[in-house]
Amino acid sequence: MKETAKYYKDNPKAKAKKDTYQKEYNKKPEQVKKRVELNKANRKSHKNGTSSVGDGKDQSHTKNGMVLKPQSVNRGSKKDAPGDVRARGKKK
């Protein structure tokens, strides 16, 4: 279990606060639009045979446009988009 997961497991109030923030953030029109775009691209790639449902691959927004990646790599990408880097803060 990673550090963040351990922290939220031990601090339910912090987890509730984070979940409340995420719920509001995910409602934002730009986030809904992004999610809809990725879902549409995932359906299209599965339909066209580039990948199949359940193959463990997802579409990802990157600097170079949309790319098909393994789901495990796509979660928490550190380099693909400026937002990923900014979300993690400055190096210590």
VODRENDO-958121 format. One line per field, with one value per atom (N, C-alpha, C, O): residue in three letters; chain; atom name; x, z, y. Coordinates in steps of 0.05 Angstrom, whole numbers. Atoms other than C-alpha are relative to their C-alpha. Layout:
% VODRENDO-958121
residuo: Ala:... .
cadena: A:... .
atomo: CA:... .
xx: X:... .
zz: Z:... .
yy: Y:... .
//
This chain:
% VODRENDO-958121
residuo: Met:Met:Met:Met:Lys:Lys:Lys:Lys:Glu:Glu:Glu:Glu:Thr:Thr:Thr:Thr:Ala:Ala:Ala:Ala:Lys:Lys:Lys:Lys:Tyr:Tyr:Tyr:Tyr:Tyr:Tyr:Tyr:Tyr:Lys:Lys:Lys:Lys:Asp:Asp:Asp:Asp:Asn:Asn:Asn:Asn:Pro:Pro:Pro:Pro:Lys:Lys:Lys:Lys:Ala:Ala:Ala:Ala:Lys:Lys:Lys:Lys:Ala:Ala:Ala:Ala:Lys:Lys:Lys:Lys:Lys:Lys:Lys:Lys:Asp:Asp:Asp:Asp:Thr:Thr:Thr:Thr:Tyr:Tyr:Tyr:Tyr:Gln:Gln:Gln:Gln:Lys:Lys:Lys:Lys:Glu:Glu:Glu:Glu:Tyr:Tyr:Tyr:Tyr:Asn:Asn:Asn:Asn:Lys:Lys:Lys:Lys:Lys:Lys:Lys:Lys:Pro:Pro:Pro:Pro:Glu:Glu:Glu:Glu:Gln:Gln:Gln:Gln:Val:Val:Val:Val:Lys:Lys:Lys:Lys:Lys:Lys:Lys:Lys:Arg:Arg:Arg:Arg:Val:Val:Val:Val:Glu:Glu:Glu:Glu:Leu:Leu:Leu:Leu:Asn:Asn:Asn:Asn:Lys:Lys:Lys:Lys:Ala:Ala:Ala:Ala:Asn:Asn:Asn:Asn:Arg:Arg:Arg:Arg:Lys:Lys:Lys:Lys:Ser:Ser:Ser:Ser:His:His:His:His:Lys:Lys:Lys:Lys:Asn:Asn:Asn:Asn:Gly:Gly:Gly:Gly:Thr:Thr:Thr:Thr:Ser:Ser:Ser:Ser:Ser:Ser:Ser:Ser:Val:Val:Val:Val:Gly:Gly:Gly:Gly:Asp:Asp:Asp:Asp:Gly:Gly:Gly:Gly:Lys:Lys:Lys:Lys:Asp:Asp:Asp:Asp:Gln:Gln:Gln:Gln:Ser:Ser:Ser:Ser:His:His:His:His:Thr:Thr:Thr:Thr:Lys:Lys:Lys:Lys:Asn:Asn:Asn:Asn:Gly:Gly:Gly:Gly:Met:Met:Met:Met:Val:Val:Val:Val:Leu:Leu:Leu:Leu:Lys:Lys:Lys:Lys:Pro:Pro:Pro:Pro:Gln:Gln:Gln:Gln:Ser:Ser:Ser:Ser:Val:Val:Val:Val:Asn:Asn:Asn:Asn:Arg:Arg:Arg:Arg:Gly:Gly:Gly:Gly:Ser:Ser:Ser:Ser:Lys:Lys:Lys:Lys:Lys:Lys:Lys:Lys:Asp:Asp:Asp:Asp:Ala:Ala:Ala:Ala:Pro:Pro:Pro:Pro:Gly:Gly:Gly:Gly:Asp:Asp:Asp:Asp:Val:Val:Val:Val:Arg:Arg:Arg:Arg:Ala:Ala:Ala:Ala:Arg:Arg:Arg:Arg:Gly:Gly:Gly:Gly:Lys:Lys:Lys:Lys:Lys:Lys:Lys:Lys:Lys:Lys:Lys:Lys .
cadena: A:A:A:A:A:A:A:A:A:A:A:A:A:A:A:A:A:A:A:A:A:A:A:A:A:A:A:A:A:A:A:A:A:A:A:A:A:A:A:A:A:A:A:A:A:A:A:A:A:A:A:A:A:A:A:A:A:A:A:A:A:A:A:A:A:A:A:A:A:A:A:A:A:A:A:A:A:A:A:A:A:A:A:A:A:A:A:A:A:A:A:A:A:A:A:A:A:A:A:A:A:A:A:A:A:A:A:A:A:A:A:A:A:A:A:A:A:A:A:A:A:A:A:A:A:A:A:A:A:A:A:A:A:A:A:A:A:A:A:A:A:A:A:A:A:A:A:A:A:A:A:A:A:A:A:A:A:A:A:A:A:A:A:A:A:A:A:A:A:A:A:A:A:A:A:A:A:A:A:A:A:A:A:A:A:A:A:A:A:A:A:A:A:A:A:A:A:A:A:A:A:A:A:A:A:A:A:A:A:A:A:A:A:A:A:A:A:A:A:A:A:A:A:A:A:A:A:A:A:A:A:A:A:A:A:A:A:A:A:A:A:A:A:A:A:A:A:A:A:A:A:A:A:A:A:A:A:A:A:A:A:A:A:A:A:A:A:A:A:A:A:A:A:A:A:A:A:A:A:A:A:A:A:A:A:A:A:A:A:A:A:A:A:A:A:A:A:A:A:A:A:A:A:A:A:A:A:A:A:A:A:A:A:A:A:A:A:A:A:A:A:A:A:A:A:A:A:A:A:A:A:A:A:A:A:A:A:A:A:A:A:A:A:A:A:A:A:A:A:A:A:A:A:A:A:A:A:A:A:A:A:A:A:A:A:A:A:A .
atomo: N:CA:C:O:N:CA:C:O:N:CA:C:O:N:CA:C:O:N:CA:C:O:N:CA:C:O:N:CA:C:O:N:CA:C:O:N:CA:C:O:N:CA:C:O:N:CA:C:O:N:CA:C:O:N:CA:C:O:N:CA:C:O:N:CA:C:O:N:CA:C:O:N:CA:C:O:N:CA:C:O:N:CA:C:O:N:CA:C:O:N:CA:C:O:N:CA:C:O:N:CA:C:O:N:CA:C:O:N:CA:C:O:N:CA:C:O:N:CA:C:O:N:CA:C:O:N:CA:C:O:N:CA:C:O:N:CA:C:O:N:CA:C:O:N:CA:C:O:N:CA:C:O:N:CA:C:O:N:CA:C:O:N:CA:C:O:N:CA:C:O:N:CA:C:O:N:CA:C:O:N:CA:C:O:N:CA:C:O:N:CA:C:O:N:CA:C:O:N:CA:C:O:N:CA:C:O:N:CA:C:O:N:CA:C:O:N:CA:C:O:N:CA:C:O:N:CA:C:O:N:CA:C:O:N:CA:C:O:N:CA:C:O:N:CA:C:O:N:CA:C:O:N:CA:C:O:N:CA:C:O:N:CA:C:O:N:CA:C:O:N:CA:C:O:N:CA:C:O:N:CA:C:O:N:CA:C:O:N:CA:C:O:N:CA:C:O:N:CA:C:O:N:CA:C:O:N:CA:C:O:N:CA:C:O:N:CA:C:O:N:CA:C:O:N:CA:C:O:N:CA:C:O:N:CA:C:O:N:CA:C:O:N:CA:C:O:N:CA:C:O:N:CA:C:O:N:CA:C:O:N:CA:C:O:N:CA:C:O:N:CA:C:O:N:CA:C:O:N:CA:C:O:N:CA:C:O:N:CA:C:O:N:CA:C:O:N:CA:C:O:N:CA:C:O:N:CA:C:O:N:CA:C:O .
xx: 17:0:18:37:-16:28:-6:-25:2:38:-27:-39:25:-24:-23:-40:21:-69:0:-21:-3:-42:-11:-25:9:-54:-30:-42:29:-126:-14:-36:12:-139:0:-18:-3:-114:-15:-18:12:-149:-26:-27:25:-222:-11:-25:10:-238:14:1:-15:-183:-10:-13:11:-210:-27:-32:26:-280:3:-12:-4:-254:10:1:-11:-215:-23:-25:22:-276:-20:-30:18:-320:12:-2:-13:-269:-1:-7:-1:-262:-28:-31:27:-338:-7:-18:5:-342:17:8:-19:-281:-9:-8:9:-308:-25:-32:25:-373:6:-12:-7:-336:-4:4:5:-356:24:22:-23:-285:9:19:-7:-274:-20:-13:20:-340:6:5:-6:-321:24:23:-24:-252:-7:2:8:-283:-17:-13:17:-335:17:13:-18:-281:16:18:-15:-239:-17:-9:18:-298:-8:-8:7:-318:23:19:-24:-247:5:13:-3:-243:-20:-12:20:-308:7:5:-7:-285:24:23:-23:-217:-7:4:8:-250:-17:-14:17:-301:17:10:-17:-247:20:35:-18:-207:28:45:-27:-146:5:28:-2:-160:-28:-48:26:-215:-7:10:9:-257:12:12:-12:-222:29:40:-28:-153:19:43:-17:-128:11:31:-10:-118:-20:-44:16:-144:11:34:-9:-141:10:-1:-12:-98:5:14:-7:-92:29:38:-28:-19:7:-11:-8:21:-3:-7:1:19:-28:-31:28:-57:-8:2:10:-95:16:22:-17:-55:-12:-22:9:-74:22:44:-20:-38:-12:-36:10:-43:-12:-2:14:-90:19:18:-18:-36:19:27:-18:10:-14:-4:16:-45:-8:-14:8:-62:23:43:-20:-22:25:47:-23:23:14:1:-15:78:11:19:-13:103:-18:-11:15:48:-14:-17:16:9:10:17:-9:28:-16:-4:16:-29:10:9:-11:2:23:25:-24:67:-8:1:8:33:-15:-12:15:-12:17:9:-18:48:17:32:-15:79:29:38:-29:152:17:9:-19:211:12:15:-11:240:30:44 .
zz: 0:0:0:15:3:-20:24:39:-23:29:1:23:0:7:9:24:-7:13:30:43:-29:83:16:35:-14:103:1:22:1:80:15:26:-15:112:30:45:-28:179:7:31:-5:171:-16:-37:15:151:-5:-26:5:159:-24:-40:23:109:-26:-46:23:61:-8:-32:6:67:-13:-32:11:53:-29:-46:27:-8:-19:-41:16:-34:-7:-30:5:-27:-21:-40:20:-66:-28:-47:26:-121:-13:-37:11:-128:-14:-35:12:-141:-25:-45:22:-186:-25:-47:22:-229:-13:-35:11:-240:-20:-36:17:-275:-29:-38:28:-348:-16:-33:15:-373:7:-10:-7:-334:-11:-20:12:-358:-30:-40:29:-430:-5:-24:3:-422:4:-12:-6:-392:-23:-31:23:-448:-24:-38:22:-500:2:-18:-4:-471:-2:-15:1:-463:-29:-38:28:-535:-16:-32:14:-560:8:-9:-8:-518:-14:-24:14:-548:-29:-40:28:-618:-5:-23:4:-610:4:-10:-5:-582:-24:-32:22:-639:-26:-41:24:-693:1:-18:-2:-667:8:10:-9:-644:28:36:-26:-576:7:-6:-7:-543:29:45:-27:-482:19:14:-19:-421:-5:8:6:-452:17:15:-19:-398:-12:-2:12:-445:1:0:-2:-441:-19:-26:14:-482:20:42:-19:-450:-14:-37:11:-462:6:29:-4:-473:-16:-29:16:-503:-29:-45:29:-569:-8:-29:7:-569:16:37:-14:-550:-8:-31:4:-541:15:37:-14:-524:18:8:-19:-461:18:21:-21:-409:23:30:-22:-353:23:35:-23:-300:-5:14:6:-336:-1:6:4:-349:27:28:-26:-275:13:20:-13:-247:-16:-6:17:-306:10:17:-11:-284:-21:-14:20:-350:-24:-39:25:-403:-4:-26:3:-388:21:43:-19:-354:26:47:-25:-304:18:43:-17:-280:16:40:-14:-262:21:43:-18:-231:25:47:-22:-188:22:45:-19:-154:15:33:-14:-133:-9:-26:7:-136:13:34:-12:-123:25:26:-25:-54:-2:18 .
yy: -24:0:25:27:-24:68:19:16:-19:126:14:16:-15:165:-18:-10:18:104:-6:-8:5:90:24:21:-24:162:2:7:-3:163:-23:-19:22:95:7:1:-8:123:26:31:-26:191:2:15:0:182:28:32:-27:256:13:26:-10:274:-13:1:14:221:11:15:-11:249:28:35:-26:319:-1:13:4:295:-9:1:10:257:22:23:-22:319:18:27:-17:360:-13:0:14:307:-1:2:1:302:27:27:-26:377:5:15:-4:378:-16:-6:17:321:9:0:-11:359:23:30:-23:417:-7:-29:6:423:-9:-27:9:417:-28:-43:27:353:-20:-42:18:323:-3:-25:0:342:-19:-35:16:309:-30:-47:28:245:-11:-34:8:242:-6:-26:3:250:-26:-41:24:194:-25:-45:23:147:-6:-29:3:159:-12:-30:11:146:-29:-45:28:82:-18:-39:16:57:-4:-26:1:74:-19:-35:18:39:-29:-46:28:-23:-10:-33:7:-23:-6:-24:2:-15:-22:-27:23:-73:7:-11:-7:-33:-12:-16:13:-62:-11:-4:11:-102:7:14:-6:-89:-20:-44:18:-117:-7:-24:6:-116:16:14:-15:-68:26:36:-25:-8:22:17:-24:63:21:21:-24:126:20:22:-19:179:27:27:-26:254:5:3:-5:270:26:37:-23:328:-5:13:7:290:-9:-21:7:281:-25:-31:24:218:-24:-29:23:155:-24:-20:25:83:-10:-15:9:61:-21:-23:18:6:16:37:-15:27:6:27:-4:17:23:37:-22:66:26:47:-25:116:12:36:-11:123:15:3:-16:180:4:4:-6:194:24:44:-22:240:19:42:-16:267:8:26:-3:265:26:36:-25:328:20:12:-20:394:-2:3:2:384:-21:-18:22:319:10:3:-10:354:21:20:-22:415:-12:-1:11:371:-11:-14:13:340:21:13:-20:406:1:-14:-3:428:-21:-32:19:383:12:36:-9:387:1:9 .
//
